[in-house]
Amino acid sequence: MKRAERRHLKQNELQRWAIQARGALEERKRETTIGVVAVLVVAAAIAGWSGWRGYVESRAQRDLAEALAVQEARVTAAGTPATPGSFPSDRARQQAAVTKFKAAADAHPTTDAGIFARYQEAAGQVALGNPTGAAAAYQDVISRSGKGIMAQMARLGLADAQARAGQYDQAINTFKELAQHKDGPLPVDGILMQLGRTYRDAGKPADAQQTFNRLVQEYPDSPFTSEARRELDALKTT
């Protein structure tokens, strides 16, 4: 093969490599550009979501604060002229607070403030003598709180509401399960006290006596010990 032909072939090969390299570079640029754009879109979405979440949470905290303010409002004495923001009785104030807590929880059900508002609504329903409404609110807190302290407190509240509604078996099972967690966030001595009372109210004096004895023996320094001893004395006379 002549030298000129060999040079021509080599030049063609170099040109083909250059075209391929340029094409690969352009494709890499295009992919890189798409990747950068995708990252920017995701970042913008995250920033927007974070901003929206912050806005929603701030609204929820504002509504919760308004409900807490009602809960702490002044009750005017009988025969005293009412003042703005005051209530004629504790019950009237409690009813107004429950309404506010429910509204805050309904408006912001998935926020921390909204979940706490639902818990406060449940506690208020218990105070108003509505254990059925309280149980429903506590169940909502449990379903939204995972395994955190709020869920545990709601389970304790639910058991109390069930006991008040005469649903003793459900309440007893919940109290017993909670009492097994000695390293949990809730005081076991307080749970045992409620469990013993529920056994008593359910007409199970032997189980009540066993529970109160456990409290006295395992938690001699508990603030509930003296009350448990009184319950034991009362059981002995019945």
Secondary structure, 3 states (H helix, E strand, C coil): CCHHHHHHHHHHHHHHHHHHHHHHHHHHHHHHHHHHHHHHHHHHHHHHHHHHHHHHHHHHHHHHHHHHHHHCCCECCCCCCCCCCCECCHHHHHHHHHHHHHHHHHHCCCCHHHHHHHHHHHHHHHHCCCHHHHHHHHHHHHHHHCCCHHHHHHHHHHHHHHHHCCCHHHHHHHHHHHHCCCCCCCCHHHHHHHHHHHHHHCCCHHHHHHHHHHHHHHCCCCCCHHHHHHHHHHHHCC
